[in-house]
């Protein structure tokens, strides 16, 4: 069973609803390399950064933020035609298709922003749901960083670099 979400650009006032989701994901120490003790202000500065970063939120039918993504250049200047993106889905919305909707939206948004490809630099190998989703959306693993992530539960685990053309 899935849930259809409304995906729209994030605005500054969304942070109050985004912070609990963002903090839950980061504090878990399982998917993002950010410090699990990142403050709300520091998190907001990273996730709601100004262009060339763009952030969207996914709202459930009751208007609650259940997911988010950010897209930005993967590199500066001569590498800025390749996008990088990060995604978060609220624990209660996982397995309901929110990540897929965010992924499809992000691919279209990245194309609209003029990107030619998308690269994820750190897909943790224990994040099987994400690996399966990105593969189903046409991403391939182009490299692996051995023991590149200090997972809160599993210790040092590999990270994949994933890529696809847009």
N, C-alpha and C positions, 0 to 999 in steps of 0.2 A: 504494500500500500504506500502511495506517495502523497506528497503534499505539494501543491502548486504555490510558488512564491512570487512575490512582486520584487523585481530587482531594480533598484534605482541608485543614482549617485548618492554617496554619503555626504552629509553636511555636518558642520561642527556640532550642532545640537544632537546628533546621533550618538555622540560618545557615551552619554549616560547609559544608553541601551547596549552599546557595543562593548564597553569595558568589561562587564561580567563575562561575556563570551570570550573576549580577547584574553583576559586574565586567566580564565579556566584553562584555555588551550596552552598558553605560555607557561603557567605555573606547573602544569603536568610534566613538563620536561621531556616530552615524547616525540615532538614533531618539529619544533622550531629551535634554532640555536640561541634565541634571546635568553637573557638572564631571567630565570623563573621569578625573581624578586623585582622585576621591572615595575616601576611606579605607574600610576594612571597617567600622569603628565608626560612621562617619557614614552609610554605606549601610544598615547594620542599623537605625540609629535612624530612617531614613526609611521603609524597606520593612517593618520589623516594628513600626511605630508602634502605640500602643495605640488602642482604640476612641476616636473613631468610625471609625478606619481598620480594615479587616479584610483579612488577607492569607491566600491559599491557595497550596498547592503541588500540582503534578502529578507523580506518581511513575510511572515506567515499570514494566513487569512485574518488573524486577530491583530495584525500590525506589530507583532513582536519581531525583533531582529533575531533571525535563526541562522544567519550565515553572512559572510563577507568575503570580499577579495580585493586585492590591490594589484594593479598592473603598473609597471614602470620600465624604463630602459634597463636592459641587463648590464650594459656597459656604457661608458661615456663616448661621445663623439663618433668615432669610426665604427663603434659597435652598437650604436643606439637604435639601429633598425631591428634589433632582436629584443623582444619583450621578456621580462621576468614577471612572474606573478606568484602571489601567496594566497592561500585560501584557508578559511576557518568555518566550520559548521558546529552549531551548538550540539552538545551531547544528546539532548532529547530529540534532535532533528536528524541525527545520523541514520543512514539506511532508508531514508524516505525520498531520495532523489534530489535533495537540495544541492549536494556537491556537483552532481551532473548538470543541473540547471545553471549553477554558478560557472562551471567550466565552459559550457556552451556559450553563455553570455560573454564570458571573458574572451574567448576566441574571436567572437564577432566584434567586440569592443576594440580588441587589439588591432584587428584588421582595419576598423574604422579610424583608429588613431595613426595608421600608416605603418605599423610594424609588418615585417615580412616573415618573421618566425617567432617562436616562443621557446624559452629555455627555463627549466627549473634546475636550480643549482644544488639543491639539498633535499631530495626525497628520501627520507629515512627508510631503510629496507624493512623495518618492522611495521611500517605504515602500509599494510597490505591493501586496505581499501583504496587508498590514494593511488598506489601503483596500478591496481586493476582499473580504476577509473581513467587514469591518464593513458594507459595503453589502449583502452577502448575508444578514446578520443584521438587516437593516432600518434601519440607520443612514443618515442623509442628511447631506450637507454643508450646514451652515447659515451658514458663513462661511469666509473665507480670510484669513490674515495674510500679506501679501506679504513675501517674503524674511525671514520671522520666525525662521528656524532656521539656525544656522551649521553646516552639514553638514561633517564631517571630510574628505570626498572632493569634494563638489560645490559647496562654498562656500555662499553664502546661497540658501536654497530656501524655498518657501512652506510654510505649515502650514495644514491644514484643521481647522476645528472641526466635529465630527460629533455628531449627536444622534438619539435615538429615545425614544419613550415606552415605558414598561413595561406 
